Amino acid sequence: MSALTVVVGDWRCDEPAYELLGRRERAHAETLPAWRRREWCAGRLTARAALALHWGEPPRGLDILRAPDGAPVLVQDLHGVHDPHGVRDPHRGHDLHGPVPPWAGCSVSLAHSYRLTACAVARTRVPIGVDIEYEHPRVAELLPRFTGPGESIPAAAATVAWACKEAAMKAAGVRPAAMAAYHCRLSARAGTAVVTPPGSSGLPPLTAWVEPVLGAVVATATAATAGAERPRLVVRAGAEICRLSAGGSPPAAAAAPGSTP
């Protein structure tokens, strides 16, 4: 089993099943405008599907909330279960006095682009970030704004470099004003890049894995020790994401070309 799983959700023809969300997720969703609510809920369901595929069982009693830095945090919801202490640690991702769920200690990153979502899951607590970007000619026009000194990025690879840098920024957990602070070097090995974060992050160069999916680019950045093996990529339609989130298993024939069942 790969140490990393990346699930891409295709929501172009399907609506998120809000009833599958956790109690606090639904409460937060109600505060969002309609367009953002749909995107936010689709991302949470994609994350549930990624956890189900990664661990072999659907997550139960889970809320995927937002940390102060914007990163997703997995929190077990024991609402309705006797909990005399009521102590929860969002950094550990589970209730301190309840059973430890299988996903406790893993790392998760989320991304959205139009009606596509992406979630990357690592089995251990490692820096990880994912980004998904549609190919667009205008990205090449922005190259001077997001390239730094000594960087040489061809216009044809502008979207790839953008996605790699965004993924690295999420992995680092710090977002400087300029994306140019992250140095991206496209590797000779197909579908990979090396992104060097700014010194303030305290991180070594990150490995970025790149995959073309449904007209978009998906980049997953992580520490080299965790990214030695290409992530397992799974592409599913929104309806199948909902079935996985609820504990079902979609037919193998539903897998998109280039993805794994």
C-alpha positions in Angstrom: 0.0 0.0 0.0 1.3 3.5 -0.9 2.1 5.8 2.0 0.0 8.5 0.1 -3.5 8.4 -1.3 -4.9 11.1 -3.5 -8.6 11.1 -4.4 -10.0 13.4 -7.0 -13.8 14.0 -6.9 -15.6 15.0 -10.1 -18.7 17.0 -9.0 -19.7 18.3 -12.4 -22.8 16.2 -12.6 -23.5 15.4 -8.9 -24.5 17.2 -5.8 -22.9 16.6 -2.4 -25.0 14.6 0.1 -25.1 17.1 3.0 -26.6 14.5 5.4 -23.3 12.6 5.3 -21.4 15.4 6.9 -20.7 15.6 10.6 -22.8 17.7 13.1 -20.3 20.6 13.3 -19.6 20.4 9.5 -23.3 20.9 8.8 -23.5 23.8 11.2 -20.5 25.5 9.5 -21.9 24.8 6.1 -25.1 26.7 7.0 -23.0 29.9 7.5 -21.6 29.8 3.9 -23.1 31.3 0.7 -24.6 28.6 -1.6 -21.7 28.4 -4.0 -19.1 28.1 -1.2 -21.3 25.7 0.7 -21.4 23.3 -2.2 -17.6 23.4 -2.7 -16.9 23.1 1.0 -19.1 20.1 1.5 -17.8 18.4 -1.7 -14.3 18.7 -0.3 -15.3 17.2 3.0 -17.0 14.2 1.4 -13.9 13.7 -0.9 -11.8 13.6 2.2 -14.0 11.0 3.8 -13.7 8.9 0.6 -9.9 9.3 0.7 -9.8 8.1 4.3 -12.1 5.2 3.5 -9.9 4.1 0.6 -6.7 4.7 2.5 -7.6 2.8 5.6 -10.1 0.3 4.2 -13.0 1.4 6.2 -15.2 4.6 6.3 -14.5 7.1 9.0 -17.2 7.2 11.7 -18.1 10.1 13.9 -15.8 12.5 12.1 -15.8 16.2 11.6 -13.3 17.8 9.3 -12.9 21.3 10.6 -10.6 24.2 9.8 -7.5 25.0 11.8 -6.5 28.7 12.3 -4.0 28.4 9.4 -6.7 27.1 7.1 -5.6 23.5 7.1 -8.2 20.7 7.6 -8.3 19.1 11.0 -9.8 15.7 11.7 -11.8 15.7 14.9 -13.8 12.7 16.3 -17.3 13.7 17.2 -18.6 11.7 20.2 -21.9 13.6 20.3 -24.4 11.3 21.8 -21.8 9.1 23.4 -21.2 9.4 27.2 -18.1 11.5 27.6 -17.6 12.7 31.2 -14.6 14.8 30.5 -15.5 16.3 27.1 -11.8 17.0 26.3 -10.8 17.0 22.6 -7.5 17.8 21.1 -7.9 18.9 17.4 -4.1 18.6 16.9 -4.2 14.9 17.8 -7.5 14.6 15.8 -9.4 12.4 18.3 -11.0 12.5 21.7 -8.5 12.2 24.5 -10.8 9.9 26.5 -12.4 7.9 23.7 -11.1 5.1 21.5 -8.4 6.1 19.1 -9.7 5.9 15.5 -7.5 4.4 12.7 -7.1 7.8 11.0 -5.7 9.5 14.2 -2.2 10.7 13.4 -2.5 10.8 9.6 -2.1 14.0 7.6 -4.7 15.4 5.2 -4.8 18.2 2.6 -7.7 19.5 0.6 -8.1 21.5 -2.7 -10.9 22.7 -4.9 -11.1 24.0 -8.5 -14.4 24.8 -10.1 -16.3 21.4 -9.6 -13.3 19.2 -9.0 -12.0 18.4 -5.5 -8.8 16.7 -4.4 -7.7 15.2 -1.1 -4.3 13.8 -0.2 -3.9 11.5 2.8 -0.6 10.4 4.4 -0.5 7.5 6.9 1.7 9.5 9.3 2.0 13.1 10.5 4.2 14.5 7.7 4.1 17.8 5.8 1.7 17.3 2.9 -0.2 19.6 0.5 -2.4 19.1 -2.5 -3.5 21.5 -5.2 -5.7 21.2 -8.3 -5.6 23.7 -11.1 -7.3 23.8 -14.5 -5.0 24.5 -17.5 -5.5 28.1 -18.6 -3.3 30.2 -20.9 -3.5 33.2 -18.5 -1.4 31.3 -15.9 1.6 31.7 -18.3 1.0 35.4 -18.3 1.4 35.4 -14.5 4.8 33.6 -14.6 6.8 36.8 -13.8 4.7 37.3 -10.6 5.3 33.8 -9.1 8.8 33.0 -10.3 11.8 33.9 -8.1 15.5 34.6 -8.8 17.2 31.8 -10.6 14.0 30.0 -11.5 13.4 29.0 -15.1 9.9 27.8 -15.8 8.7 27.4 -19.5 5.3 28.9 -20.3 4.0 25.4 -21.2 4.7 24.3 -17.6 3.2 27.4 -15.9 0.1 25.6 -14.5 2.2 22.7 -13.3 4.6 25.0 -11.5 1.7 27.0 -10.0 0.1 23.8 -8.6 3.4 22.5 -7.2 4.0 25.8 -5.4 0.5 25.9 -4.0 0.8 22.3 -2.8 4.2 23.1 -1.2 2.8 26.2 0.6 0.1 24.0 2.2 2.7 21.4 3.2 4.9 24.1 4.8 2.0 25.6 6.6 3.2 29.2 6.0 2.0 31.4 3.2 4.3 34.3 2.4 3.0 37.2 0.4 4.8 36.1 -2.7 4.6 32.6 -4.2 8.0 33.4 -5.7 9.5 32.5 -2.3 9.0 28.9 -3.2 11.5 27.7 -5.8 10.2 25.0 -8.2 12.5 22.8 -10.3 10.8 20.5 -12.7 12.5 17.1 -12.6 13.7 15.0 -15.5 11.6 12.2 -14.1 8.1 12.4 -15.6 5.5 13.9 -13.4 7.7 15.1 -10.6 9.2 18.4 -9.3 11.3 19.6 -6.4 10.0 22.6 -4.5 12.3 24.4 -2.1 10.3 26.3 0.6 11.6 29.5 2.1 14.0 29.1 5.0 11.3 30.4 7.4 9.4 27.2 7.0 12.2 25.0 8.4 11.5 22.4 5.8 13.9 20.7 3.4 13.1 20.5 -0.3 9.7 18.8 -1.0 8.9 16.2 -3.6 5.9 17.2 -5.8 4.0 14.5 -7.7 2.1 15.8 -10.7 -0.9 14.1 -12.5 -3.1 15.3 -15.3 -6.8 14.6 -14.4 -10.0 15.6 -16.2 -8.3 18.6 -17.9 -6.7 19.8 -14.7 -3.3 19.4 -13.0 -3.1 17.7 -9.5 0.1 18.3 -7.5 0.9 16.6 -4.2 3.8 17.9 -2.3 5.4 16.2 0.7 8.7 15.5 2.5 11.0 13.4 0.4 11.0 10.5 2.9 7.2 10.3 2.6 7.2 11.0 -1.1 9.6 8.3 -2.3 6.8 6.4 -3.9 4.2 7.9 -6.3 0.9 8.4 -4.5 -2.0 6.1 -5.3 -4.4 8.2 -7.4 -8.1 7.5 -7.4 -10.7 9.5 -9.5 -14.4 9.1 -8.7 -17.6 10.9 -9.7 -19.4 12.7 -6.9 -22.1 10.1 -6.5 -19.4 7.4 -5.9 -17.6 9.7 -3.5 -20.9 9.9 -1.5 -21.2 6.1 -1.5 -17.7 5.7 -0.3 -18.3 8.3 2.4 -21.3 6.4 3.6 -19.4 3.1 3.7 -20.4 1.7 0.3 -18.1 0.3 -2.5 -18.5 1.6 -6.0 -18.2 -0.8 -9.0 -14.6 -1.1 -10.4 -15.9 -0.1 -13.8 -16.7 3.4 -12.6 -13.1 4.3 -12.2 -11.9 7.0 -14.5 -9.1 6.3 -17.1 -5.7 6.4 -15.4 -7.1 6.0 -11.9 -7.0 2.9 -9.6 -10.2 1.1 -8.4 
